[in-house]
């Protein structure tokens, strides 16, 4: 009896070992047919003897874990060629297939520049909007993952090209400082046009400042694609029609500032086509006051400031019935003339000043380099002090 049991156990062990061997052989053969990473894959596999993309799509839902892993690995290695098939798998696959296909698309995307990934992000965005249930939620989560990864890649690529992204607590909009996260494109940019598409992947950036020599149609075309852009400042240079046209395609701008950037009266129609909801500041642009007023009548809800270019460098408290200086802009004309916070400005040249708005109107009529006499009170007293101020231009670091 013992001998019979031992023989039965021996036979059973033999069959178990044999079954395990053939199963391992089957899985190993799948791994053996993989393409080394980085090599292009054939869609049909007929020429090279490799498994096709279509075959590996079917294996994403295999009941064998190693086959599922091998399928994911091979589809990622196929790169952009596999994008359409993976997108279709998300539409029609089960939960395992949907999640693996989305994960493969994310890997394909972040391993390449945006323009070389086969349109992964657009495919996933379409799936998020056009599908339902788990397919939609997985696709949406994949787009968020790509945006997060792309944002980090964008910051690195832009910094390498000399384009800086920074938080500025005194970013000047319409002559008033505001805290903003700003992308700066100026003479530090190395001119590498290939870096500009990364602007479309910046997150949490709501302002851009473009200085000559970067004030070009090509640069502004990519600046217009910054997703959260709300404030744009263009400094110096000559702004031609081709540079203005990309700005008309921005979905929305809260403020647009031109500072010492040359425009002409005939461009007023292009300015009118830019979707500005808050303020337009024309400072030292060469546009006439009459044309600025014409634009103001066309858009009465838009705050338009037309300035010749002189800059005093103060702000005053709006809620008071006097023009009491609140802040002095560093290195500005007011600081150079010795004006201090809490001084009360009562007259500029021949113009009497009651509130900050009166001061702005008076300064707007003066040019950079003009000298003007400022009358003010100091320390709560009634004595009027006078100082001659040479106006500067608005400058920011």
C-alpha positions in Angstrom: 0.0 0.0 0.0 2.8 2.4 0.9 4.6 1.6 -2.4 1.3 2.4 -4.3 0.9 5.7 -2.5 4.5 6.6 -3.2 4.1 5.8 -6.9 0.9 7.8 -7.1 2.6 10.8 -5.4 5.6 10.4 -7.8 3.3 10.4 -10.8 1.4 13.4 -9.6 4.6 15.3 -8.9 5.8 14.5 -12.4 2.7 15.9 -14.0 2.7 19.0 -11.9 6.4 19.7 -12.8 5.7 19.1 -16.5 2.6 21.4 -16.4 4.7 24.1 -14.8 7.5 23.7 -17.3 5.2 24.1 -20.3 3.4 27.1 -18.8 6.8 28.7 -18.1 7.9 27.9 -21.6 4.8 29.5 -23.0 5.2 32.7 -21.0 9.0 32.8 -21.7 8.3 32.6 -25.4 6.2 35.7 -25.2 9.1 37.6 -23.4 11.6 36.2 -26.0 9.7 37.9 -28.8 9.8 41.4 -27.4 11.7 44.1 -29.2 14.6 45.6 -27.4 13.7 49.1 -26.1 14.0 52.0 -28.5 13.7 49.8 -31.7 10.8 50.6 -34.0 8.1 47.9 -34.1 6.2 46.7 -37.1 2.4 47.1 -36.9 1.8 43.8 -38.8 4.9 42.0 -37.6 5.0 40.1 -40.9 8.3 41.4 -42.0 10.2 40.8 -38.8 8.4 37.9 -37.2 7.5 40.1 -34.2 4.1 40.2 -32.6 2.0 43.0 -33.9 0.6 46.0 -32.0 -2.9 44.5 -32.4 -1.7 41.2 -30.8 -0.3 43.0 -27.8 -3.5 44.9 -27.4 -5.3 41.6 -27.1 -2.9 40.5 -24.4 -3.6 43.5 -22.1 -6.5 41.5 -20.8 -4.8 38.1 -20.6 -5.5 36.0 -17.6 -1.7 35.6 -17.2 0.0 38.5 -15.3 3.3 38.1 -17.1 1.6 38.3 -20.5 -0.2 41.5 -19.4 3.1 43.0 -18.3 4.8 42.0 -21.5 2.0 43.5 -23.5 2.2 46.8 -21.7 6.0 46.9 -22.1 5.8 46.2 -25.8 3.1 48.8 -26.5 5.1 51.5 -24.7 8.2 50.5 -26.7 6.1 50.9 -29.9 5.6 54.5 -29.0 3.5 56.8 -31.2 2.6 53.9 -33.6 0.6 52.3 -30.8 -1.4 55.5 -29.8 -4.5 54.9 -31.9 -4.8 51.3 -30.9 -4.4 52.1 -27.2 -7.0 54.8 -27.5 -9.4 52.4 -29.1 -8.7 49.8 -26.3 -9.8 52.4 -23.7 -13.1 52.7 -25.6 -13.8 49.0 -25.8 -11.8 47.2 -23.2 -12.5 45.8 -19.7 -11.2 47.5 -16.6 -7.8 45.9 -16.7 -7.4 46.8 -20.4 -8.6 50.4 -19.9 -6.2 51.1 -17.0 -3.2 49.4 -18.7 -3.9 51.2 -22.0 -4.1 54.6 -20.3 -0.9 53.9 -18.3 0.9 53.0 -21.5 -0.3 56.3 -23.2 1.0 58.3 -20.3 4.5 56.6 -20.5 4.6 57.2 -24.3 3.7 60.9 -23.8 6.2 61.8 -21.0 9.1 60.0 -22.8 8.9 62.5 -25.7 8.4 66.1 -26.5 4.7 67.0 -26.9 5.0 67.4 -30.7 6.5 63.9 -31.1 4.2 61.8 -28.9 1.6 60.9 -31.6 -1.1 63.2 -30.1 -1.6 61.3 -26.8 -3.0 64.3 -24.9 -5.6 65.1 -27.5 -6.6 61.5 -27.7 -7.1 61.2 -24.0 -8.9 64.5 -23.8 -11.3 63.3 -26.5 -11.8 60.0 -24.6 -12.5 61.9 -21.3 -15.2 63.9 -23.0 -16.8 61.3 -25.3 -16.8 58.1 -23.1 -18.5 57.4 -19.8 -17.9 55.5 -16.6 -14.4 54.1 -15.8 -13.1 54.8 -19.4 -13.8 58.5 -19.0 -12.4 58.8 -15.5 -9.3 56.9 -16.3 -8.7 59.1 -19.4 -9.3 62.3 -17.4 -6.8 61.2 -14.7 -4.3 60.3 -17.4 -4.5 63.9 -18.9 -3.9 65.3 -15.4 -0.9 63.1 -15.0 0.5 64.2 -18.3 -0.1 67.9 -17.6 1.7 67.6 -14.2 4.7 65.9 -15.8 4.7 68.2 -18.8 4.7 71.3 -16.4 7.8 70.1 -14.7 9.4 69.3 -18.1 8.4 72.8 -19.4 9.9 74.6 -16.5 13.2 72.8 -17.1 13.2 73.3 -20.9 12.3 77.0 -20.6 14.9 77.7 -18.0 17.5 76.1 -20.2 16.5 78.5 -23.0 16.7 81.5 -20.7 12.9 81.9 -20.1 12.2 82.5 -16.5 9.1 81.7 -14.5 8.8 83.5 -11.2 6.5 85.0 -8.5 6.5 88.8 -8.5 4.7 90.5 -5.7 4.9 93.9 -7.3 4.2 93.1 -11.0 2.8 96.3 -12.4 -0.5 96.2 -14.3 -1.9 99.5 -15.4 0.6 101.4 -13.3 -0.4 99.5 -10.1 1.6 96.6 -8.5 0.0 93.2 -8.1 1.3 89.8 -7.1 1.5 87.5 -10.1 3.3 84.4 -11.3 5.0 85.6 -14.4 6.8 84.1 -17.4 9.5 86.5 -18.6 10.8 86.4 -22.2 13.5 89.0 -22.7 17.1 89.4 -23.9 18.0 86.4 -21.7 16.1 84.1 -24.0 18.7 82.3 -26.2 16.4 82.5 -29.3 15.7 78.7 -29.4 12.3 78.6 -31.1 12.0 74.9 -30.2 11.6 75.9 -26.5 8.5 78.0 -27.2 5.9 75.1 -27.5 6.6 74.3 -23.8 4.8 77.5 -22.9 1.5 75.7 -23.6 2.2 73.3 -20.7 2.8 75.8 -17.9 0.4 75.5 -15.0 -0.4 78.3 -12.5 1.1 81.0 -14.6 -1.3 83.9 -15.0 1.0 86.7 -16.5 3.6 87.1 -19.2 6.0 89.9 -19.9 7.6 90.0 -23.3 10.4 92.5 -24.0 12.2 93.5 -27.2 13.9 91.7 -29.0 11.4 88.9 -28.2 8.4 91.0 -29.3 7.9 88.9 -32.5 4.9 87.2 -34.1 6.3 83.8 -33.4 6.9 84.4 -29.7 3.5 86.0 -29.1 1.8 83.1 -31.0 3.2 80.7 -28.3 2.6 83.1 -25.4 -1.1 83.2 -26.4 -1.2 79.4 -25.8 -0.3 79.7 -22.0 -3.5 78.1 -20.6 -4.0 80.4 -17.5 -2.8 83.6 -19.1 -4.8 86.6 -17.8 -2.3 89.5 -17.9 0.2 90.4 -20.7 2.8 93.1 -20.8 4.7 94.0 -24.0 7.7 96.2 -23.5 9.7 98.1 -26.2 10.1 97.2 -29.8 7.8 97.8 -32.8 4.6 95.7 -32.7 3.5 94.9 -36.2 0.1 93.5 -37.3 1.4 89.9 -37.4 2.4 90.2 -33.8 -1.0 91.4 -32.7 -3.0 88.8 -34.6 -2.2 85.9 -32.2 -3.5 88.0 -29.3 -6.9 88.1 -31.0 -7.1 84.3 -30.6 -6.6 84.3 -26.8 -9.8 83.2 -25.0 -9.6 85.9 -22.4 -7.3 88.6 -21.1 -8.0 90.6 -17.9 -5.3 93.2 -18.7 -3.0 94.1 -21.6 -0.2 96.6 -21.2 1.9 98.1 -24.0 4.9 100.0 -22.6 7.1 102.0 -24.9 6.2 99.4 -27.6 5.5 101.3 -30.8 2.0 101.0 -32.3 0.1 103.1 -34.9 -3.4 104.6 -35.1 -4.3 102.2 -37.9 -3.8 99.2 -35.6 -6.7 100.3 -33.4 -9.0 97.8 -35.0 -6.7 94.9 -34.2 -6.5 96.1 -30.6 -10.3 96.2 -30.5 -10.4 92.5 -31.6 -8.3 91.3 -28.6 -10.7 89.9 -25.9 -9.7 92.2 -23.0 -12.2 92.3 -20.1 -10.5 94.6 -17.7 -7.9 97.2 -18.7 -5.8 98.3 -21.7 -2.8 100.4 -20.9 -1.1 102.3 -23.8 2.1 103.8 -22.4 4.5 105.6 -24.7 3.1 103.7 -27.7 2.7 106.6 -30.2 -1.1 106.0 -30.5 -2.9 109.3 -30.4 -5.2 110.3 -27.6 -8.0 110.7 -30.1 -7.7 107.1 -31.3 -7.6 105.9 -27.7 -10.7 107.8 -27.0 -12.4 106.3 -30.0 -11.6 102.9 -28.7 -12.9 103.8 -25.3 -16.3 104.9 -26.8 -16.4 101.6 -28.7 -15.9 99.6 -25.4 -17.2 101.7 -22.6 -16.8 98.9 -20.1 -13.1 98.6 -20.8 -10.7 100.7 -18.7 -8.3 102.3 -21.2 -5.3 104.3 -19.9 -3.5 106.4 -22.5 -0.1 107.6 -21.2 2.6 109.5 -23.0 5.2 107.6 -21.1 6.3 109.7 -18.1 6.4 107.8 -14.8 6.4 109.4 -11.3 6.6 106.1 -9.3 4.1 106.5 -6.5 0.7 105.0 -5.6 -1.8 106.8 -3.3 -4.5 105.5 -1.1 -7.7 105.4 -3.1 -10.1 105.5 -0.2 -9.0 108.9 1.0 -10.2 112.3 -0.2 -6.6 113.4 -0.7 -3.6 112.0 -2.7 -1.6 110.6 0.2 1.4 108.6 -1.0 1.1 104.9 -0.1 4.1 103.4 -1.8 7.2 104.7 -3.6 8.5 102.6 -6.5 12.2 101.8 -6.0 14.6 103.7 -8.3 11.7 105.8 -9.6 11.5 109.6 -10.2 9.6 110.2 -6.9 12.3 108.4 -4.9 15.1 110.3 -6.6 13.3 113.6 -5.8 13.0 112.8 -2.1 9.3 112.2 -1.9 8.2 109.9 1.0 5.3 107.7 2.0 2.5 109.7 3.7 3.4 112.9 1.8 0.2 114.5 0.4 0.5 115.7 -3.2 -1.6 118.8 -3.8 -0.4 120.0 -7.2 1.5 118.8 -10.3 2.6 121.7 -12.5 -0.6 123.8 -12.9 -2.9 120.9 -12.2 -4.5 120.7 -8.7 -4.6 117.2 -7.2 -7.4 116.0 -5.0 -7.2 112.2 -5.4 -4.9 109.7 -7.0 -6.9 109.7 -10.2 -6.1 113.4 -10.6 -2.4 112.6 -10.3 -2.7 109.8 -12.9 -4.4 112.1 -15.4 -1.8 114.8 -14.9 1.2 112.5 -15.3 -0.4 110.7 -18.3 0.1 114.0 -20.3 3.8 114.1 -19.7 6.7 112.3 -21.4 9.6 110.4 -20.1 12.3 113.0 -19.3 9.9 115.9 -18.7 10.5 118.0 -15.6 7.5 118.9 -13.5 7.2 120.7 -10.2 5.4 118.7 -7.5 3.7 120.6 -4.6 3.1 118.5 -1.4 2.5 118.5 2.3 4.5 116.5 4.8 4.0 115.2 8.3 0.4 116.3 8.6 1.3 120.0 8.4 -0.2 122.7 6.2 3.1 124.0 4.8 3.4 123.4 1.1 6.8 122.0 -0.1 7.9 122.1 -3.7 10.3 119.9 -5.6 11.3 119.6 -9.2 11.0 116.0 -10.6 12.4 114.6 -13.8 10.0 111.8 -14.9 11.5 108.5 -15.7 10.1 105.5 -17.6 8.3 102.6 -15.9 10.9 99.9 -15.3 10.6 96.5 -13.6 13.1 93.9 -12.6 
